[in-house]
Amino acid sequence: MTKSPWKWVPTLYLGTGPAQVAATTLSMLLYKQLGLTNAEITLYTAWFFLPQVLRPLWAPLIELTKSRRWWVVAMQLLVGAAFGGVAFTIPTAYWLQGTICFFLLLAFSGAIYDTAVDSFYSVSLDDDAQQHFTGIRSAFYRFSIIFAQGFLVMVAGNLQLLYRNSISLSWSLVFYAAAGLFIALWLWHRAILPHARADEGRYDWSGDLPADLSDLWHEMRRRLHSFVTKYERRRVVATLFFIVAFLLPEALLSKVSMLFLVDAEHNGGLGLSPQEFGWVQGTVAVVALSLGSLAGGIVVNRDGLRRWLWPMTAATNLPHLLYLYLALTQPGGLLPITLCIFVHQFGCAFGTTAYLLQLIHYSRGPHQTTHHLLCTALMTASFVLPSMFSGALQMALGYPAFFLMVLACGGFSFLSMALLPKR
């Protein structure tokens, strides 16, 4: 009996957001409320992007070893265990070491789960069904982000009111609830996911494993060499500089902007409660990102990318002025803060369309999948390194001067776009 995709596609993509959000956003809020400095928070949480940097190394193993279905089910259970580990270690004396270990496990298992889900989806449905469910899976992915970054943060804030500001207890309960959700999803998918004929690991374990690993290593080296030699040297250098430099301002801003929203007013922040943060950053910002991406795709399809390169570069950088405005004025109402966050997130998503399309254009040709993985890994690495030290820079400069520095770094975005060959 054929199992309807409606029984498993929505729930598969409902599980793609929480692990990523927990490792990259909830961890920062937790550490901020537990008293770590901005410098410590950005340094520690930057390591949770390591799975994305290493994706070109581990992603091929998903298709070569076990079935995609096995990876999906196994990683969903591991994500649930990692959530439980975070919840268990928060109230202990070793909360920092314990939560870092489990957040890192959560980041790896979540990244592998996301990759396995996309691969399983592609082999389990025919082309017509994939096209039919494209909007469904995108909608449930966005909903999962709002659930984790909005709803769960609001729940943590309400629990802190209920338990008289017991931060450890409130966050432990939230992470235990997330663990229970993923264990329930694991039980459901273990029973309901179909066994596709094309979903089998391709590696023959009866062969010569050391020789096969050596061949795989040489193949990876060959593809890496082709990545930097596929075009003339000027284009390669200009593209690599573009990948590294275009998002430098956003890399510096990404973590500090969220800490700025919840930091105390006497420290120069806006002093938002968890409930307010969940609404502004967890709901409004996600909606703005979705609308910005949609608008970027529409104008590029209508007019072509070249016409929108400079407007998109400006849209990525100019909204950073809004954070300088917020830092200088510290408005007391939630409405101006919400509007500023909406405009920034919309502009960032709209402008990043040009960046992502440039990565796709560079990856075209032989070994397209591998080259795109390398592009995204380099993008993530260039994003992580500045964000790692952004908290220390903010503490040294203060919020207004830091946001002014971010604005100045926008010059790298315009320079990298100007040097990029337009073809």
N, C-alpha and C positions, 0 to 999 in steps of 0.2 A: 504494500500500500504506500503510495507516494505521500510524503509529509508536506503539507502546505508551507511554502516559505513564510506565510503570515505568522506561523507559529514560532519561527526562530529568527528571521531577519531583524525584526524590531528589537527583540531582547538581546541579540548578539551585539548590536550597535549601542544599546543602552549601557552595555558594560565597557565601552571603549573610552569614555571620558573620565570617570571617577579616579582611576589609578593615576593618570597623567596629572589631573588637577590636584590630587592629594599630595603628590610628590613635589609639584612646582609652586602651588599657591597655598594650600592649607598648611603645609609645613612652615611657611613663612609666618602666617598668622599665629600658629601655635607657638613658634619660637619667640615671636614678638611679645605675646602675652606672658610667656614664661620668663621674660626678662633679658633675652640676649640682645646685643647691640646690632645695629644695622650692618656693621662690618662683618660680624660673626654670621649673621643670617645669610647674607649674600654669598659669603665664602662657602658655607656648608651646603646650602641648597643648590648651588651651581653644579655640584657633583651629581645631582640627581638627573642631569641631562646627559650623563655619560653613555647610557644605552643608545641614545640617538646618534652620538658621535661614532660609536662602534657598530652601528647598524650594518655597514657594508661587510663586516666580518661575520656577524651571526645570522643575518637574514637568509643567506642561501642555505643554511643548515635546516631551516624549516621545511623546505621542499625536498631536501636530499635524504632526510632521515625518516622520522615518523610521519604519519599522515597529518594533514592540516587539522582534521577533526581532533586528533589526539592532542595537538598543540593547543587548540582552542580550549578544550575541556581541562587539560592539565594546568594551563596558565590561569584559567578562571579560579580554580581551586587555590593556586599559589597566591593570586592576588588577595583572595579572601583571607588566607593565612597571614599574609603580610599586613593587611589591615588589622587583624587581630593582634599581631605582634606589636604594632604601634600602640594600639589601645592598652595592651598589657604593660608596656614599659613606661608609659607616660607618668604614672604615679610613683614610680620607683626612684631610688637614689641615683640610678644610672640612666635616667631618662634621656639625656642627650646622646650618649653612645648608643643606647638601645634604639631610639627612634631613628637615628641616622642610618643604622644598619638595616632596619626594616623599611624605611623610606627608599633606600637604595634597592632593596629586594623588590619593593613595590614598583619602582621605576623600571627595572629590568623586566619583570614579569608582565607589567602593563604594556610595555613597548612590544614585547614578543607577542602578546595577545592581540594587539592591534594589527600587527603584520599578518598573523595567522588568520585573523578574521577576514581581512581583505582577500587573502589568497584562497581561503575556503569558500568565500562568496563567489569568486570568479570561476571555480571549478564545479560548484554545486548547482549553478543556475545557467541556463542557456542565455544567449545574447538578448533575446526579447524580454526574458524575465529580469535580467540585470538592468536593462533600461527602465523597465516598469518600476523597479524598487530603488532606483537611484535617489529619487526624492525622499522616499521613506527612510532609507538608511541615513541620509544626511540630516533629516529632521530629528531622528532619534539620537544621533550623535550630538547635535546641538542641545537637545533636551538633557542629555546626560551631563553636559558641561554646566548647564544652568542648575541642574540638580545638585551637582557636587560643589560648584563654586558659589552658588546662590543659596539654595535651600539648606544644605548642610551647615553652612556658616551661620545662617539665621537661627537654625536649631541650636547650635553651640552657644550663640548669644543668649537665646531664651533660657537655655539650661543654666547658664551662669547667673541669670536673674533668679531662677527657681532655687538654685542651690547656693545663693548668697556669694556669688563670684568665685566659686570653686572651679578654677580654670582647668586643673588636671582632670577632675571628675567629668566636667562637661565635655571636654574633647575626647576622653576615653569612651564615654557613652556614644558619641558620634562615630568614632572609628569602629567600635563594636557593632553598631548598627550597619555600617558599611560592610563589615566582615560577614554579617548575617545575610545581607543582600546578595553578596557574591557567592556564598555557599548555596543559597537558594537557586541562583542562576546556574551554578555548576550542576546541581541536581536536575534542573529542568533540561539543560542542554545535553547532559549525559544521556537522557532518555529520548530527547526529541530530535537531535541533529541527525540529518540523513547521512548515509554512507555512500558517498559518490564514487563511481567507478574510477574517475580520474584522480581521486584523492588518495594516493599512495606514495610513500617515500620511494625515491628513485634509486637509492643506493643499495647495491647488492653486498650485504655484510659477509658473504662467503668469499669475497675477493681478498686481494692483498691490501689491507688498510694502510700501512705505512707508505706504500707506493702510490696509492690513491691520494693520500694527504699531500704527498710531495707534488703530484700532478696538479692538485687543486691550488697549492701555493704558487706554483709556476704560472698557472692560468690567471690567478689574481694579480700577480706581478705584471703579466703581459697586458692585462686590461688597465691596470694603473698607469703603465707606460703609455698606452694608447690614449689615455685621458688627457695627458699633458702634451701629446704630440699630434693630436688629430687635426689641428689647424696650425696656421703659421704662428711663429713665436709671439708676434705682437698681439694677435687676438687672444692667445692663451693667457699671456700675462695680464692683459687688460681685463679679461673675464674673471680671472682669479682675484685680481684686485677689487673688481666690482662685487664679487661674492663676499669678500671679507669686509669691505668698507661701507657698502651701501646701507646696511642696517646697524652701523656702529652707534648712531644716536639712540635708536630704539633698544639696542642691547644694554646701553648704559641706563636707560630709563626704565626698562621693563620691571625689574624688581623694586627699585627705589620708589617708583610711582605708587605701588601698592602699599609699601611701608609708609609712605607719606600720607596716604589716606587714613591710616589707623594710628599714626604716631600722635603723641599728646601735643596739644596746642602750645604748651610752654617749650616744647622741643622744635617748634616750627611746623608741625604737622597739622592735619585737619581734625583729628580726634574722632573719627567715625567709630560708631559701635559696630560689633559684628553684624547685627541686623542691617545697619545702614550699608556696610561694606558688601554684604550679600546682595542687596538690592542694586547698588551702583556698579560694582565690579563684577558681580556674579550673574546679574540679569541684564541690566541696561547695556553693559559693555559687550556681552555676548551677542545681543541683538544687533548692536551697531556693527560688530565685526561681520556678522552674516550679511547685513544690508550693504556694507562697504565692499565685500567680496562680490556680491551680486552685481552691484553697480559697476565695478571694475570690469567684470566679464562682459557686461552688456555693451559698454562703450568701446571696448577693444574689438568685440565681434562686429560692431557697427562701423567703426572708423579705422580700425587697424591699430597695432601697437605703437608704431612710430609717432603718430599724431599725439599720443597721450603720454609719451615718456616723461617730458618735463612737467606737465601738470601732475602726474602721479608722484614724481620725485618731490614736488612742492607739497603735495597732500600728505606725504609721509613725514615731513619735517616741520612745516609751519604750525601744526596744532600743538607742538611742544611749547609754544608761547603760552598756552593756556595754563600749563603747570607753573610757569613763572608768575602768571597773574594770580593763581590760587595761593602760591607761597607768599606773595607780597600782601595780599588782601585778607587771606584766611576767612572767607565768608562763613557766616554762621548758619545760613540756610542750606538745605540739601539740594534745592533746585539748581542753583548755579554750578554746584559741584557735579551734579548729574549731567547737566548740559555739556560741561567741559569734557567729561569723560566720554560722553557719547560722540562728540565731534572728533576727539582724538582717536578713538577706536575706529570710527568710520573712516577717517582719513588714512589711518595706518593700514587698514584692510584694503582700501581702495588703491593706495599707492603700492602696496606690496604685490599687487597683481602684476605690475611691470617686472618686478624682481623675479617672481616665480616663473613667469613666461620666458625671461632671459635664461634661466636655468634649464628650462625644457628645450629651448632652441640650441643651447650649447651641447646638450646630451644627445641630440639626434645623431643617427648613424649607427654603425656597428656597436654592439655592446651598450645599447641605449639604456637598458635597465640598470646595469652596473654603473654607468657614468652618472645617471641621475641620482643613484644612491650616494656616490662620491660627492656630488654637488651638494646634496642636502646634509651630508655629514660635515663637509667643510663649512656650510652655512651655520650649522648648529655650533661647531667649535668656535667660529668667529663671533657667535652670539654669546657663548658661555663665558669666554675669557674676560671680556670687558664687564659682564654682569657680575662676575666673581668678585671683582674689586670695586664695584660701584658703590657699595655700602661704605667702604672706607673713604672713598672720595667724597661722598656726601657728608660724612661726619667731619671731615677736614674742612670742607668748604661751607657747609650749611645748605639748606634747601634752595634758597634763591640763587646763590652762586653756582650750585650744582646744575640747576635747570638752565642757567645761562650758558654753562659749559656744554650742555647737551645741544643747545641751539647752535653754538659755534661749531660743534662736531658735525652738524648738518652739511657743512662745506665738503666733507668727505663723500657724502651721498651725491652731491651735484658733480664733484670732480670725477668720481668713478663712473657716473653716467656719461659725462662728457668724453671720457677716454674710451668708452666702449664702442667698438666698430658697429655702425648702424647698417645692418644688412639683413 
